[in-house]
């Protein structure tokens, strides 16, 4: 079948790589894509906000499946419009996508259906939010309610940090996403990303990963969209995975069905593994980035078959199996990230890195300029390696990083440090 993939990041390159390798795929189109995706798919220019144009393209090109990568089009209801036009789309509708589009909505669902998460408050004005802070103290977590490109969360260790976060959100730092503020209990433990594929009534566990949010080594500096990840996450053993499905994922799926907005697509649970077990920090309604990159490397079964089963309500009829390996990805970012970055610097050495056994380079912020690949964003490359252990995958990934010549780029040199310590018996 012909497939259309929406998106342009490292997540979408990993999806394009997996989809292009499916025996079910005839022609893969991607919009807007990037320089790496262009090796896997035919790049097309579509305005995803113009749903009539997207639908016309799908009809003209006999698209059998649309895969929506980023959260914004899902929250805006693109999957609904496609399905209304008779086009199969992988991803939740607008009502179900509120699990990511509104942090307050998710917390209310958790409270109503007894899904374990931290205590919280929702506020539409600065005065009430500041009063809540004064009553509860720190550490505490302050969040813009809506989509803020992963930058609307402050883990405040001091009252000054918390109050500043509240004031900045209500002052318009995140635009419409900050019309409301959610303030949450600080949860202590180990953070992990857990994924499930859902068809509205059935959920299938889809692996775990651990991300590295801070820009600096040793988990220091400002938060980013993610500087690297590895899968599987050692903390998610068989018992913890079962508890997560039983206590968080399946109750959420039942709750959404009961609320009249059955969830279909990827349910990405950001968890804190506490002394009491897994607790939900927040939901995303799409694959993580850079978690998708390591999941696609490890997936044994066909991603298109799994997606189609989720779309048709037959997820219980397919398998989700994994290679018994570890995958680790290192994000190479442009100087200045997560702040302002300079675009246009030339990147060389990519072919040498890609030709290393067990290595895949997933492009994020890149474009082709003549014969050159140039940086075109903040997070630019995902150097991804697969091996028998975290230590081996880490060593291979950094060997590939060192093959790439890009003086204007940087990366963390400690991705996977927690798992490596565990393997060495020092963590």
N, C-alpha and C positions, 0 to 999 in steps of 0.2 A: 504494500500500500504506500501511498504518498503521505508524508508526515510533515507538519509545520511546527517548528519549535520557536517560541517567543523568548527573546532575551539576548544578552550580549556578554555575560560575565564568565568567570571560571566555572561556575556551576553549569551554565548552559553548554560550555565546551565539553565538559565531562558527560553531560547528557547526550550531546550530539555524537560524541565518540561511541557511547554505548548503543544509542539508537541506530547509528550508521552500521554497526556490526550485527544488527538483528537480521535474521533471515526473512523477517516479515517486511522489512523496509525496502521499497523500490527507490523512490527519490525523497531525500530529506531537504527541506527548505528551512532557512532560519532568518529571522528578522529581529533586530538589526545585525546580529552576529558580530564577529571580530576576525582578526587575521588568522587565528588558529581554527576557528569554526569553519572558515572558508575551505579548509582541507577536507572537512567531513560533509559539508552541506552546500547547497546552492544559496548564496546570500541574496535576499530580496529586501526591498525597502517598503515597509508598511507602517502606517501610523496606528498603533494599537488602540488609540483613543477613538479612531474612526472605525467603529465596529462594522459599518456597512462595507467599507473597503476590505477589511479582513475577511468578512463573509464572502464577498465577491471573489477574492483571490482563492479562497478554499473551494468554492464551487467551480471556478475556471480551471483549477489544477487538480480536481478530484482528490482533495485531501481527506484521508480516512481517519486521521487523528491529529488533534492540535494539542501540543504540550506547552503549558504556560509556565515559564520558569520563575519570574519574579513575583513578588507579593502584590505590587501596586495594581496591575491589571486584574488580578483575582479579586482584590478588595473592591475594585470598581465594577465588578460583575461581568467581565469578559466571557468567562465560562458559561454563564447563564445565557448570554446573547447567542453564543455559538450553538449551544444545545437547543435553544428555541428555533434556530435555523436548520436543525437536523444534522448538525455537525458534531461528531464525537470529540469531547474535550476532556483532558485530564487535569483536574483541579477543582476545588470547591467553588460553589456559587457564592454570590455576594453575601447572602445571609450567613452562611457557614464560615466564610472568610473573616467574619468579625472576630473570630478567635485570635487572629493576628491584628486585625484592623482596630480593635479596641481592647486595650488591656483591662479596662474596667469591666467590659462585657465578660471576658474570660474569668475574672475574679468572681463576678456575680454567679456565673455558671458553677464554678467550684463551690461557692458557698451554698447554693441551692441544692446541689446534688452530692454534697459531702466528699468532694475530691480534695485530697490533701494538698494544701498550699499555705503560704504564710498569711497572717492577719493583714488587713488592709483598710484603707479609706479612699473614697473618691471625692474629688473636690472641683468645683467650677469656679472658685475664686481664690485669690491669694490669701486673704485673711483667714479663712477657714483652714486652709492647708497649713499655714504657719502655726495656727493654734493646735492642730493635730500634732505637729512636730514637737511643740512645747510640752504636750502631754506625754508623748511617747519616747522622746530622747533619741540618741544615736547609739550604735550604728543603725541606719535605716536606709531604705531604697526609695528614690524619687524617680517617677517615670512620667513622660508625656504619654497621654492615653493612646494617641494614634500612631501612624507610621512615621518614623523619623530616621529612616535609613540606618537603623541600628545605633543611633547616636543620642537617643532621647532618655537614656538611663544613667542615673548617678547613684553609685553606692557610696553614701555619705557616712564617713567615720566621725565627723564633727558636726556640731549644730550649724556652724558657719557654712560648711559645704552644703548641707541640706537646705538651709534657707536660701542660699544663692541659687541652687538648682530650681527651687520653686519660683523664685522671682524671675529668673531667666525664662522659664517656660511660659509664665503668664505675661511676660513682656514681649512674647512673640518669637523667641529664638527658633522654634520649630513650626511656626506658622499654625495652620489649622490643626496640626497634630497635637498642639499644646492647648487646645481649648479646654481640656480637662486634665487634671493631674491625679495620678494614682500613687499613693504612698503605701509602701509595703514593709512588713516585718523583714528584718535582715536574717537570712537563714545561713547557718554555719554548716559546712560539710564540703563535699567534693562535687563540683559541677560537671554535668555530662549532658551530651545531646543524644536523645533517643528518638528513633523514627518508626512510624507505622504507616503502612499503606492501607487505605480504607475504601470500601465500596458503598458506604451508607449504612450497612448493617453488620459487616464483618471487618475486623482489623487483623492485619498480619504484621508481626514484628519485622522491621526492616533495618536492623542493625543499630549500632551505637558508635559514637565518636567523641573525642574530646578536642575542643577548640582552644586556641590561645588568643584571647581577645586583646590583651595589652600590647602596645607597640614595641615595648622594650623587653629585653631578656630578663629572666627572673620574674616575669609577669609584672613589669613596672611600666609607668607612663600611661598616657591616655588610652581609652578604649578605642578599638578599631572595628571594622567589619569582620576581622579574623586574620591572624598572621600565620596560621598553620593549623593542622589537625592530624589526628591519627585514628585508625579504626582497626579492631574493636577497642572499646574502652575497658580496661581491666576491671574497673570497679563494677561493671555491669555483668556480673556472673549470672549463671542460669537462674538462681533464686531471685536476684534483684530484677532481672528482666521479667520474670514471671510476675513479681509483685507490681512492677510498673504497668504491665498489661492489665492485671486484675484490678488494681486500685486507681489507676489514672486513665489509661487509654480507653479501655472498654467502657467504663462509666461515662467518659466524655462522649464517646460515640452514641451511647444510649441516650444521654442527655440531649445531644443535638437533635436526634430523631424525635425525642419527646417534645422539643421546642419547635418542631416543624421545619427544621433546616438540616436535614441529614447530611453528614459530612462525607464527601468523596474526594480522594486525592491523598496528599502527603500530610500527615500530622506529625509535626516536629516538636517534641516536648523538650524544652530546656528544663533540666531537673537539677535539684540539689539532693545529693545522697546524704541524709542526716543520720544521727544516731537512732532515729525512729523509723528510718527507711526513706523511700523516695518521696519528695515533695515537688510539686510543679512550681517553677519560677514563671514561665510564660510559654505560650504556644506560638509557633509559626505554622503557616499553612502551605509550605513549599519546602523543597530540599534546602538544606543549609549550604552556605558558601563560606568556608571551603570544605565542609563535611561531605558534600555530594561527591567531590573529587575522589576521596578515599573510599566511599561506599561503592562507586561505580567500578573502581579497580578490583574490589573484592567480590562483587556480585557474580555468582556462577550462572544463575538462570537469566532468561531473556527479559530485559527491561520492558520491551514493547508488549510482550505477552502479559506481563504483570500489570502494566498500565491499562491495557484493554480489558482485563478482568475486573479491575477496579471500576472502569467506566460502565461495564455491563452488569455489575452486581454478582459476579461469579468468582470472586477472589478465593473462595473456599475450594475452588477446583484447580488452582495452580500452586506451584511450589515456589518458595523463596529460599534459596540455598546460597551458601557463601564458600569461597575458597578459604582454606584453613591457613591464612596468611595474615600479615599485618600490612596495611598501607599507610603511608605518611606523606603529607604534602607540606611544602614550605612556600609561603607566599613571598614573592619578590615585589617590593613596592617602590614607587618613585620617591626620591628625596623630598622630605617635607610632609609626607603622609603621616597622620591623618589630617594634616592641615593642607594648605595650598601647595600644589605641585606644578612643576614645569612639564608640559607635554612636548613630544617631538624628538626625544633623545633616541638614538639608534641602538638596537639590541642585536648582538651577533653571538654566534656559538650555539644557537638553538638546535641545529641539526646534530651536532656532536653529542649534546646532552640527550636528545630524543632517541638517539641510536644506542644508548646504553641499555643493556638487558634489564628489564624490570622497571624502566623509567617511562613516564608519560609527562609531557609538558602541556598543561592546560592553560590556554591564554585567557586573560581577563581584559585588562585595559590595554589592548594593542590594536594597531591598524597597519595596513600596508601602505607604504609611501614609495612608489616606484619599485625598486628591487629590495627595499629595506623594510624591516619590521621595526616600528617605532612605538614608544610608550604613548598611551592615550588615556591615562587615568591614574588613579591612586594605587590600587592593587593591580598589578600588571601581569604577573605570571604565577602559575601554581606548579612548582616542580615536585612531581609526585612519584614515589617509589613503592614497590611491593617486594616484600621479603618474608623470611620465616620468623622474624622477631622485630620488635620495635627498634632495638639497637641496630640491627642490620639494615632495616628500612631507613632509619635516620642516617646512617653512614652513607648509604647509596644516594639518598636524596641530596645530601650536602656535596657529595662528589659531583653530582650533576649540576648543582648550583655553581660550583667552582669552574665548570666548563663554560658557563655563560659569561660573555663579556658585555657588561653594562655598568659603566662607572657611575651612572646617575641613579642606580638602584641600590636597595639594601634589603636585608632580611634579618630576622631573628636567627641566631645560631643554636638555639636550645629547644627547638620544637620536639615534643615527645619526652621532655626531661623527666616528668613525673613517672611515666611508664618505664623509662630506662632505669631509673632508680629502683623501681619494683623488681625488674628483671635482674638487676645486680645485687638485690637483697639489701640495698641501703636506703630504701624509701619507706 
